[in-house]
């Protein structure tokens, strides 16, 4: 992994250190912490980019870095380090190991001429990970080598060929794929290629979805542009767009987006059912609802009605199509949100599954007297617990039939009743986020 070093590398390192100390104090998405840290700084965009690459890079490779630090400490335990010590060591090991920075170059910002710290880093970066893990159980070995929780690795090995697992882990540690589309509620949406070219970005049309473009160069030019800030250009992952396409919408449809915030899919649904269709968008959490409403107003989505409601209690009735974009582990988005893999454990997953199950049961039961109602259930997760297992569960309890999602992708994981009738998307196979998508109909 390489990065261009900014002129103010000291400022970038100082901000990254502050961000990691805050993460150590209260683990949460690192990009949220970085936004808070950088609000008070007056550094250039170049310096901010380098700050982000350092702090996010550490979180992306966290358990590998901590494994190396433990080796470097010898008899001393990592738990004996305070937050600042651990953050300094993590950054120093990351820069040396992944960026190729010399120890001498790091002495001022991270090591402060502390010979003990220098010795720990030196030992850590000299560890041969392949040799050090060769006798580990397979899941533990890959966990350390590819910086993923062993529980997640073990789950993937149970559902995918090992070659696929390795490619997926590598993709999760790589760069995300960016897609953009025009907001059809704004003027000039037909001129996306010309607008991107004027901004200095390079794009290419997606082979599967008309109006969707993959960004092949200079995404920063788009993110920093007025058309993006004004909502004329939208960054929208292909898997998310395909989730909406699975609804098979027609002009004039009335659709319930049951877990709608932040509203990206809501806006696309609204585009696809105009001029006479409308979207009822519900969200349980007030802060998310407020942000989604503000975003919807910016995007000028006039045919969207927002509700503060719990989807499991089905506050909506007079619709024939429903999207359940359920709360999930977000393990399909690890290349841009690495924090989510470190919060993952069996207890957390069971809690998420319980919420998903409650929403599915509540909505299906509420529409049991309305045969023909079509529902798309989706999660941005690569775990079968949140996809195939949930669909097999509702198939056993409710009168529903699976329908072909009608979108490109792979079948579900083998060994489930629904496997051949649901869709999975993977970053290493489809250049998207990891998604599970199922479409079904209420029957008599």
Phi, psi and omega in degrees: 000131181236157173212148175284128182279124180285167178298318182265063182294329178296319178295320179296317180293321180296316179293320178297321179295316178300318181295318181288327174296320178293321177298319179296322181289319183212091182302129177195175184307126186295328180293328176294318178296318180297322177299320179292316181297319187277347179300323183271358182263159180242029182281161180288166176300324179299317179293320178298319179299317180292320175304312182298319182294327179287305185293313180293326178297320177297314181294323180298323184250028194301310186287333174293316179298315180294327175298316180294319179296319178300321177293322181290330182285334181071239184287335180286141183266142177304330181294344179278352180277144173277175186300319182290317179300313182296319180294319178297316179295318180299314180294318181296314179296318180298312182297318181292314188281319186261330180259347181076020179288143180281155178299321180301323182290342183260355189299322184288313187281317189253321193258340174050040180056026177277105186298328179293316179294319179300318180296319179298314181295317181301313179296321183295318184282349178268356181293134172270101186297320180302312182290321184293337183249004189297335179262004178288153168304152189306312182297319179293321179299310181291329177302313180287316185292328185241012171057059175222154176297140183297327177300317179293316180299316180299319178297315180295319179297332179282349186233349181226153171301148184302324179299320177294319179301314180299317180294322178294316179298319178296318180296323178296332179268358181265199181272149179284158173267134180253135174233147177230157172213163179273148174277113185288351175275354181253150178292147176082014184292344180285348188256031184306310181302319181293320180296314180299319180297317179297327180283346180095010178264156175245135182224163174220143181297140175288143184287340186253332189235116178294134178089357177255137183232136174272132179275119182256355179191141173064050175300329180299329178296325179284311182300326181272007187265158176295318178303326178287315181298326182277354179085013176283323177249133181242132169275122186214113182300143183301321180298322178294319177296318180295329176301316178293320179298331179295340177291343179053056187284152176236156176302134178092354179297147171252122190236141173254116172265102197278336178230070204276325185299144007277359171103009181294313177292324179304315182296320180292321175301314180301319178299321189279347181250002178290155011269341189258350180279170178209165181235131169258118185245122181244150179211135184281324189264129189297319181296316178295322179296316180300313181297319181294319178297316180298318179295318179298322178294318178299321182280355177061039178277084189291338185260029179245129175249122183262136179236140171270102187202155175271118184300328183294342179263006173045071179285355184243142181232312191275063175223159178245351179224137186225136172252124171250091175269082197289150170305140186208184182286345183062026179287354174274356185238027187291337179289343174242346178228069185297338180305325187296334180286335182272348174269355187280126169207175185297322181294315178298316181297318179298322177296317178296316180299323179298319177295315179301315181297319180296318179293313179301310181299315183299315182288314181297318179296321181293331182255013181299330179272009180235070180301146183099344176297131182253138184230134170250124177251128183219147172221143175271067184222147175256010182263133181295336179303327185261001182233268185303318180298320180293318181290317175302322180296313181288332175298326182281344186245341187231160178272087179223160173229139179284143177241155176294123178298337176070029181229155178290148179158192178256161172293168176291174178300142181292158175095002178247154179299324185273357194313315187274358183242011177236169185239138171237141177237139184230146178298326183279343181255321191240004180056042178228179165291164175280123183224150167244133182223126176230144178234131180214166184235139173290131179249173179295000000 
